[in-house]
Amino acid sequence: MDPLERHLAHQLEHGREFFWHRLRWAVVSRYLPDGSFTLVDVGAGIGLVGEFLRAERPAATYRFVEPIPFLADHLEERYGAGANAKGDVRYDDTAVVTLLDVLEHQADDRAFMAELAARLEPGTILLVTVPAGPYLWSAWDEALGHHRRYDRASLRRAVAGLPFEVVEIDYLFPELVPLAAVRKLRLRRGSGDADSTKAEFPELSSPVNGVLYAVGSASLRLRRLWPVGTSLVAVLRRT
């Protein structure tokens, strides 16, 4: 099992309560319609979007695309084989598509976005999150198979000329930038850490997890003001 697969498998047990996942979902949930709708989760990982959706939008239909076989099997067991949208040529009758921390894994991000755009109906909302701050690049990114970290300009370039209206591109988690800088210093390139368990999220006590969630919740409300962060969110509408 490579570091990315180990990282995702670890999340099967620990992911839902981790403050970072809860905060990322808080951003996503702001753009979801009420009532009955279909969401396609591209690069679904362990399916945390589906878990949050079941809890908060029980009338919604969750579908997924996941290329890693053991995770796809897990998702089919959890949501049914019919929820697997891997073979769909188009995501018809889909209100929202999520692409959460997936684009940085693509060697050609523009080609990936162009292919995804061709699958979407006009009006579909695409929610994208990516790691931010090229200056924060470290062996952690290498371990997880990232090709890049983004800033606002490079994320805009990834969709420039494609049939998307950019509704929002904002930084997330500015409070984590110092911690990411410390991680970069600890995981220097060539140190051998790129294939170690350091690719996994840290284990946090409940009080620490709670404090980080509270701080992150406050920073999310001001996300349009931050000039930096450890992640970016893009809200796109298919034209």
N, C-alpha and C positions, 0 to 999 in steps of 0.2 A: 504494500500500500504506500503510495507516494505521499509527500507532506500535505498536499492539498486534500487528498482523500482522507488522510488521518485527521486533518483539521475539521473536515465536514463530519466525519464519524463521531468525533468528540462532541460536536454540537448536538448530535442526536440526544445525548443525555443532559447536556448543560446549557443548550442554546436559548430556550424560551425565556428564562428568567434573567439572562445576562442583560445588563443595562443598555448596552449598545444596540442589541437587536430590538429591544422594546422602544428605544428612541427612534430607530430607523423606521419601525412600523408606525410610530406616531406621526412621522412626516408623511408616509404613504397614505395613511388612513384619512388625512385631510382632503385628499383628492378622490375619494371613493364616493360613488352615488349612494343614496339610500335605497332601500327595498331590494328587489331582485335584479341582479346583473351577473355577468360572467367576467371573471378575471383569469387571464392566462399568465402564469408565472414562468418566465423563460430563464433557464439556469436556476431551477428551483432549490437546488441543494437538498436540505433535509425537509423542506416544505414548511418552514416557519410562517411564511405568509399565509398558507392554508390554515395553520393552527390559529393564528390571530383572526383570520377571516371567519372561521367557524364560531369563535367566541364573540366577536363583535358585529358581524354581518351574517347572521345565520341564514338569511334568505339568498345570499350570494352563491354562485356556482364557482368552484375552484377547479382550474385545470392547470397542467404543468408541462414543462419541457425540461428534461434533465438527462444529459449525455452520459453521466457516470452510472454504470449498470447497477451497482448495489444500491445506490440511492434511488434510481428509477424503480427498482423492485420494491423498496421500502414505501415509496409514494403510491405505487399501485396497490399495495396491501392496505395502505391507510385510506386512500381516496377512491380506489377502484380503477380497473384497467381503462374504463371509458374516460377517465379524467386525464389520461396521457395524451397530450396534443402533439407529440413528436412527429406524427405522420401528417399533420394538417398542412395543406398547402396554403390556406388562408385562415386567419382567425376571425371568421365571420361572427356577427352578433356578439362581439366582445367589447365591453365598455372600457376596460382597463387592461393594459399589459404591464407587468413589472419586469425590470431588468436590473436586479439589485446586486451590485458588485460582481458583474459578469463581463462588462465591456473591456476591462483592463486585462482580461485573459485572452483577448482576441488579437492575433498578430496583425490583422488588418481591420481596425475598428470601423473605418468608413464602409468597407465592403459588407461587414456584418450588419451595420445599421441600414444599409441600402436593402439588403436581403430581408431584414425584419420589416422595413417600411412596406415592401411589396406584399407582405402578408396581412397588413392592417387595413381595415376599412376607414374611409374618411371620418373624422370625428373621434376616433379611438384615442384615448389618453395613454401615453407611454411614460412611465415613471422610471427614471434611471438614477442609480447611485454608483459612484466610483470613488476609489481612494484619491485624495487630493494632496498636492504639494510635492512636485518633483524633487524639491530639496530634502524631502523626508525619505527618499528612496533608500532601502537597506536590504540586507540579506533576508529579512522577513518577506519582502515583496518577491524576491527571487525564489524563496521556498514555496510560495503560494502560486508560482507560475504567472506572476504579473508581467506584462510587457511595458507598462508605464504607470505613472501617477499623473493626474490631470490638474490643470488650472482651468479657470473659466474659459480662457481663449482656446486652449486645446480641445476642450469638450465641445465648444461651439464649432470648431473645425471638423470634428467627427460627424456632425450632422449638416454642415453647410452644403447648400445645394440640393439637399434631400427634401422630400415632401413633408416637412415638419414645421409647425409653428412653435417657436420657443416661448413657453409661458413663463418659465422661471429657471434660472440657474443660480444656485446659492450654495455657499459653504456651510458645512455642518461640523460640529464638534471642535470649535476653536479651543475649548478648554483642554483638549487632548494633545494639542500640538507640542507642548513641552515634554509630555510623556513619550510621544513618537520620536522626538529628537533624542531623548535618552536611549530609547530602543535602538536608534540608528548607531549611536556611539558604542553600544554594547555588542551589536551584531555587525561588526565590520565585514566588508566583503573579503572573501578568502579565509574567513575564520573557521569555516566548516559548519557554521550554524544554518546554512541554507537548506540542509536536509535533516534538521533536528526537530525535536518536539517543540522547540521555541516558536514554531510557526503557529502554535495553538494559542487561543485566547487564554489569559491568565485565570486561575481560580481566585475568586474574590469572596470574602466573607459577606454575609447578608448586609451588615451595616455599611461596608464600603460600597457594595453594589447599590444600595439605597441612596447613599450620598451622591454617587456619580450620576444616578438617574435623575435626582432632583436638580443637580447643577445643569445637566444636559437638557432637561425640560425647560429651564429658564433660558438657556442659550438658544434653543430652537425658536422661541418666540421672537428673537432678535436676529434670526439668521440672514435676513436681507441686508443687514448692516455689516456683517463680518467680512474682512478682506482676506482672511485665511481660515483654514480648518483642515481636519484630517480626512474629510469626505466632501464630495459635492453631490447635490441633488439637481437633476434636470427634469422639468415637467414639460413634456412635448405633446402636441396635438397633431395627429395625422391630418394633413390637408387634402 
